[in-house]
Amino acid sequence: MITNRQIVLAGRPKGMPGLEHFRFVDAPLPEPALGQALVRTLYLSVDPYMRGRMNEGKSYVPPYPLNEVISGGSIGQVVESKHEGLKPGDLVSGQWGWQQYATANAARLSKIDTNLAPITTSLGVLGMTGLTAYFGLLDIGKPQPGETVVVSGAAGAVGMVVGQIAKIQGCRVIGIAGSDEKIAYLTEELGFDAALNYKTEDLPKALAESCPLGVDVYFDNVGGAVSDAVLSLINTGARIPLCGQISLYNLKEPDVGPRVQTQLLINKALMKGFIIGDYASRFPEGITQLAKWVTGKQIRYAENVVQGFENTPQAFLDLFSGENIGKQLVKVADPE
């Protein structure tokens, strides 16, 4: 008898999560209802934003319920369909999360076009992370030719795409990352004009040297001291898409740092947080353009694929050690 292995949230972390905050359970294989499909999971996405959903309290999305499957981006193959638009064998992406099988409404599944790029890109450069970079930079950052764009978390799945789109727009691009390997990847492989290791360099000094004309666009993925250093250099009319704050997610006490309002006021700058779901009606536009750039070799991407469903919690925890370059994925199974 086939069972459905699932991972549920076992407890709410205070500070850095551990393996004890996750639990594996076995559930019966679900049956699809009319308009649904039964999907077998092939790949799972693990993302920093998931840490915020483990906390109680108000946020832009509800917290994960305790003892329920952790939801997130997934790729799977249709096993059984009760919707005319899907058939067994179809490859789809959706948000059914950390489980080996799931039933999902067909309207919430997206067919994957295997002619565009490898299927894993539907969770990365042609999925939510690529779309986050695309709309965050172009809609809020509005980069102009000749401007200086700084990206923190630049070797992550979002940051590396932000930097490459900024280069396509004719900008000077500075990336900030946390290892020499990442620095080399950004400059030698992706064409960033400069990249700075915040762990080993005097970041305020290095930024000032790399941005002699100041900063016009700052794509903020990390917050904390890194962002304090960048914001001290913003120009009049600067735009700051606020995407993530990964440096703060595991703090036990509220963060206290420089107040940014004066900098924003003096420079008539815009800082705007955004949630990628707000752009859902424009996703086809973003995917179409990103696919053109990927197939045209104007955007390159990296994926770190962890093997085995049982390693999903550890793959998530590894995000906070800063070791991965690009999109962190878990491979659950091969397509049939």
Secondary structure by P-SEA (a helix, b strand, c coil): cbbbbbcccccccccccccccbbbbbbccccccccbbbbbbcbbbbcccccccccccccccccccccccccccbbbbbccccccccccccccccccccccccccccccbbbbcccccccccccccccaaaaaaaaaacccccccccbbbbbcccccaaaaaaaaaaaaaccbbbbbbccaaaaaaacccccccccccccccaaaaaaaaaccccccccccccccaaaaaaaaccccbbbbbccccccccccccccccccaaaaaaaacbbbbbbbccccccaaaaaaaaaaaaaaaccccbbbbbbccccaaaaaaaaccccccccbbbbbccccc
